[in-house]
Amino acid sequence: MKKGELTKKLIESNSSLFMCPLCGKGMSFIKTNSLLCQNKHNFDISKDGYINLLVKQVRSDYNKKLFKSRKIMIQSGFFDPMLRVISDLIIEGNLNISISKINILDAGCGEGSHLINIISNLEKRNICSLGIGIDISKEGIHAASKQYANAIWCVADLSKIPFQNNQFDIILNILSPANYSEFERVLKTGGLLIKVIPSMKYLIELRDVLFEGTSKHTYSNDRVINHFDDNFGIVNNQQIIYKACLNNENIEHLINMTPLTWNADREKIAELINKDIKRITVAFDVVVGQKRR
């Protein structure tokens, strides 16, 4: 069975999770390979198996080149320590509440590699999960659906998450914007929100070259963490810092991947590429909240 067909089967068997983004009604799978809501709003499933649930066109700066570079960096092991921490937090939470199968929503999944790596880590610990990735970027979701058939992929807006209330045991929000009211709505009581935020030293070697002497040279995530706490409440905050090895090819992929370089001076980027950086600092706060009721 082709990847697209496998993903369609996943959508069909889990269609009760979906909520129409236009009217808020429940949806069901129909044999024309669509999701149809009770008010007859229809959303087709693509040949690659993803479904576009955006109700209006939205511009995204995340393009095919960025997602290709991000995937290469993920495959290089750049994010592995962070993904292990997230997996351990999910495993610990699952042991505490003894769920036989967990539903995981990756809100801002990009090209899907983070979610698939986490699902794989959970499978090694005999934890069964359904992974659903949503992103506003069609390029990212298209890439995810072409590569990974063991999850559901949707183009969707965080301001109107197209799922019913109280459906997810875990929401992942990795280096992505958040919508806490929507997260609370779709998360089950007792479910966990796991948000990954860059911390002060993240990619400091890039900042040293690109932004020395400017306000962008230093960074604080205090505002983001305080906003999380105000809206959701923090039950755990794990700080991760490590050095990742780079080769000449990977430094260019890192530059392509990170929004940090989007408005940087072209001469500074060329200087960065020629600097031959072999190791770079990766630093995150992994912040956990729990839905209490």
C-alpha positions as CSV (number, residue, x, y, z in Angstrom):
1,M,0.0,0.0,0.0
2,K,1.3,3.5,-0.9
3,K,2.2,6.0,1.8
4,G,-0.7,8.2,0.8
5,E,-3.2,5.3,1.1
6,L,-1.8,4.4,4.5
7,T,-2.3,7.9,5.8
8,K,-5.8,8.1,4.4
9,K,-6.6,4.9,6.4
10,L,-5.3,6.6,9.5
11,I,-7.5,9.6,8.8
12,E,-10.5,7.4,8.1
13,S,-10.1,5.4,11.4
14,N,-9.6,8.6,13.4
15,S,-12.1,10.9,11.7
16,S,-14.1,11.3,14.9
17,L,-11.2,13.5,16.2
18,F,-11.8,16.1,13.6
19,M,-13.8,19.3,13.9
20,C,-14.8,21.4,10.9
21,P,-12.7,24.6,11.0
22,L,-15.6,26.5,9.3
23,C,-18.6,25.7,11.5
24,G,-17.2,23.6,14.4
25,K,-19.3,20.5,13.7
26,G,-18.0,17.0,13.7
27,M,-16.6,15.4,10.6
28,S,-16.7,12.0,9.0
29,F,-14.7,10.2,6.3
30,I,-16.4,9.7,3.0
31,K,-15.3,7.3,0.2
32,T,-14.4,10.1,-2.2
33,N,-11.3,10.5,0.1
34,S,-12.7,13.6,1.9
35,L,-13.7,14.7,5.3
36,L,-17.3,16.0,5.4
37,C,-18.9,17.9,8.3
38,Q,-22.5,17.8,9.4
39,N,-23.1,21.1,7.5
40,K,-21.7,19.6,4.3
41,H,-18.4,21.5,4.3
42,N,-16.0,19.2,2.4
43,F,-12.2,18.9,2.7
44,D,-10.3,16.7,0.2
45,I,-7.4,14.4,1.2
46,S,-4.5,14.9,-1.2
47,K,-2.9,12.1,-3.1
48,D,0.0,12.2,-0.7
49,G,-2.4,11.7,2.2
50,Y,-2.4,15.1,3.9
51,I,-5.5,17.2,4.4
52,N,-5.7,21.0,4.0
53,L,-8.0,22.4,6.7
54,L,-7.1,26.1,6.3
55,V,-10.2,28.3,5.8
56,K,-8.2,31.1,4.2
57,Q,-4.9,31.5,2.5
58,V,-2.1,32.3,4.9
59,R,1.4,33.5,4.0
60,S,4.3,31.5,5.6
61,D,8.0,32.3,5.5
62,Y,8.8,28.7,5.9
63,N,9.6,27.3,2.5
64,K,10.8,24.0,0.9
65,K,14.5,25.0,1.2
66,L,14.1,25.7,4.9
67,F,12.4,22.4,5.6
68,K,14.9,20.4,3.5
69,S,17.8,21.9,5.6
70,R,15.9,21.3,8.8
71,K,15.4,17.7,8.0
72,I,19.1,17.3,7.2
73,M,20.0,18.9,10.5
74,I,17.6,16.6,12.4
75,Q,19.1,13.5,10.7
76,S,22.6,14.7,11.7
77,G,21.5,14.3,15.4
78,F,21.5,18.1,16.0
79,F,18.2,17.9,18.0
80,D,18.6,14.3,19.5
81,P,19.2,15.4,23.2
82,M,16.2,17.6,23.1
83,L,14.0,14.9,21.5
84,R,15.2,12.4,24.2
85,V,14.1,14.8,26.9
86,I,10.7,15.2,25.4
87,S,10.3,11.5,25.0
88,D,11.3,10.8,28.6
89,L,8.8,13.4,29.8
90,I,6.0,11.7,27.8
91,I,7.0,8.3,29.0
92,E,7.1,9.5,32.6
93,G,3.6,11.1,32.2
94,N,2.3,8.0,30.6
95,L,3.5,5.8,33.4
96,N,1.8,8.1,35.9
97,I,-1.6,7.9,34.2
98,S,-1.3,4.4,32.6
99,I,-2.8,5.2,29.2
100,S,-2.6,2.2,26.8
101,K,-2.5,4.4,23.7
102,I,-1.8,8.2,23.6
103,N,-2.8,10.8,21.1
104,I,-0.1,13.3,20.4
105,L,-0.6,16.6,18.6
106,D,2.5,18.4,17.2
107,A,1.4,22.0,16.8
108,G,3.8,23.6,14.4
109,C,5.3,20.3,13.1
110,G,7.1,21.6,10.1
111,E,8.2,18.6,7.9
112,G,7.3,16.1,10.6
113,S,10.7,14.7,11.7
114,H,10.5,15.7,15.3
115,L,7.1,14.0,15.8
116,I,8.2,10.8,14.0
117,N,11.4,10.6,16.1
118,I,9.5,11.0,19.3
119,I,6.9,8.3,18.2
120,S,9.8,6.0,17.4
121,N,11.4,6.6,20.9
122,L,8.0,5.8,22.5
123,E,7.6,2.6,20.5
124,K,11.0,1.4,21.8
125,R,9.5,1.7,25.3
126,N,6.3,-0.1,24.2
127,I,4.1,3.0,24.3
128,C,1.6,3.0,21.4
129,S,0.7,6.5,20.1
130,L,-1.2,8.2,17.4
131,G,0.7,11.2,16.0
132,I,-1.0,14.1,14.3
133,G,1.1,17.0,12.9
134,I,-0.3,20.4,12.0
135,D,1.4,23.4,10.4
136,I,0.3,26.5,8.6
137,S,3.0,25.8,6.0
138,K,1.7,23.6,3.1
139,E,5.3,23.0,2.1
140,G,6.1,21.5,5.5
141,I,3.0,19.3,5.6
142,H,3.5,18.2,2.0
143,A,7.1,17.1,2.8
144,A,5.9,15.3,6.0
145,S,3.2,13.3,4.1
146,K,5.6,12.3,1.4
147,Q,8.1,10.9,3.8
148,Y,6.1,9.6,6.8
149,A,3.0,7.4,6.5
150,N,2.7,6.6,10.2
151,A,1.1,9.8,11.3
152,I,-1.7,12.2,10.2
153,W,-0.7,15.5,8.6
154,C,-2.8,18.6,8.3
155,V,-2.4,22.1,7.0
156,A,-4.1,24.0,9.8
157,D,-4.0,27.3,11.7
158,L,-3.2,27.3,15.5
159,S,-5.9,29.9,16.0
160,K,-8.6,27.4,14.9
161,I,-7.2,23.9,15.6
162,P,-9.5,21.5,13.6
163,F,-10.0,18.9,16.3
164,Q,-12.8,18.2,18.8
165,N,-12.5,19.2,22.5
166,N,-10.5,17.0,24.9
167,Q,-8.8,14.7,22.3
168,F,-5.1,14.8,23.0
169,D,-3.0,13.4,25.8
170,I,0.1,15.4,24.7
171,I,0.6,18.6,22.7
172,L,4.1,19.4,21.4
173,N,4.9,23.0,20.6
174,I,8.6,22.9,19.5
175,L,10.2,26.1,18.5
176,S,6.8,27.3,17.2
177,P,4.2,30.0,18.1
178,A,1.5,29.0,20.6
179,N,-2.2,29.4,21.0
180,Y,-2.9,28.5,24.7
181,S,-6.7,28.8,24.6
182,E,-6.8,26.3,21.7
183,F,-4.3,24.0,23.3
184,E,-6.4,23.9,26.5
185,R,-9.5,23.2,24.5
186,V,-8.2,20.2,22.6
187,L,-6.1,18.7,25.5
188,K,-7.6,16.1,27.7
189,T,-7.8,16.8,31.5
190,G,-4.5,15.8,32.9
191,G,-2.8,16.0,29.5
192,L,0.6,17.7,29.0
193,L,1.6,20.6,27.0
194,I,5.4,20.5,26.2
195,K,6.9,23.6,24.7
196,V,10.5,24.0,23.5
197,I,11.9,27.5,23.7
198,P,15.4,28.7,22.7
199,S,17.4,29.9,25.7
200,M,20.0,32.6,26.0
201,K,23.0,30.6,24.6
202,Y,21.1,29.1,21.7
203,L,23.3,29.4,18.6
204,I,25.4,32.0,20.3
205,E,28.3,31.5,17.9
206,L,26.0,32.7,15.1
207,R,24.9,35.7,17.1
208,D,28.6,36.6,17.8
209,V,29.2,36.9,14.1
210,L,25.9,38.2,12.8
211,F,24.8,40.6,15.5
212,E,27.8,41.7,17.6
213,G,27.3,45.2,18.9
214,T,23.5,45.2,18.2
215,S,20.4,44.5,20.3
216,K,20.1,41.1,18.7
217,H,23.4,39.9,20.1
218,T,21.7,39.0,23.4
219,Y,18.4,37.1,23.8
220,S,16.1,36.3,26.7
221,N,13.2,33.9,26.7
222,D,11.8,35.3,30.0
223,R,8.8,36.9,28.3
224,V,7.8,33.7,26.5
225,I,8.2,31.6,29.7
226,N,6.2,34.0,31.7
227,H,3.5,34.1,29.1
228,F,3.3,30.3,29.2
229,D,3.1,30.3,33.0
230,D,0.4,33.0,32.9
231,N,-1.7,31.1,30.4
232,F,-1.1,27.4,31.3
233,G,1.0,27.1,34.5
234,I,4.4,25.5,34.6
235,V,4.8,22.1,36.3
236,N,8.3,21.4,35.0
237,N,11.1,23.3,33.2
238,Q,14.1,21.4,32.0
239,Q,17.1,23.3,30.7
240,I,19.2,21.6,28.0
241,I,22.5,22.9,26.8
242,Y,25.0,20.9,24.7
243,K,27.5,21.3,21.8
244,A,26.6,20.0,18.4
245,C,29.2,19.1,15.8
246,L,29.1,20.8,12.4
247,N,30.7,20.2,9.1
248,N,31.0,22.7,6.2
249,E,27.8,21.5,4.6
250,N,25.8,21.5,7.9
251,I,26.7,25.1,8.8
252,E,24.9,26.2,5.5
253,H,21.9,24.0,6.4
254,L,21.8,25.5,9.9
255,I,21.8,29.0,8.3
256,N,19.0,28.0,6.0
257,M,17.0,26.5,8.9
258,T,17.0,29.2,11.5
259,P,14.9,32.4,11.3
260,L,17.8,34.0,13.2
261,T,19.5,34.6,9.8
262,W,16.5,35.9,7.9
263,N,17.2,39.6,8.2
264,A,21.0,39.2,8.7
265,D,23.5,41.1,6.5
266,R,24.6,39.0,3.5
267,E,28.2,39.8,4.1
268,K,27.9,38.6,7.7
269,I,26.4,35.3,6.5
270,A,29.3,34.8,4.1
271,E,31.7,35.5,6.9
272,L,29.9,33.0,9.0
273,I,30.1,30.3,6.4
274,N,33.9,31.0,5.9
275,K,34.5,30.9,9.7
276,D,34.5,27.1,9.7
277,I,32.7,26.6,13.0
278,K,33.1,23.0,14.1
279,R,30.9,23.0,17.2
280,I,27.9,25.2,18.1
281,T,25.9,25.7,21.2
282,V,22.4,24.3,21.4
283,A,20.3,25.5,24.4
284,F,16.6,25.1,25.1
285,D,14.1,25.4,27.9
286,V,11.6,22.4,27.7
287,V,8.6,23.8,29.6
288,V,5.7,21.5,30.7
289,G,2.2,22.5,31.6
290,Q,-0.7,20.3,32.6
291,K,-4.4,20.8,32.0
292,R,-6.0,20.6,35.4
293,R,-9.7,20.4,34.5
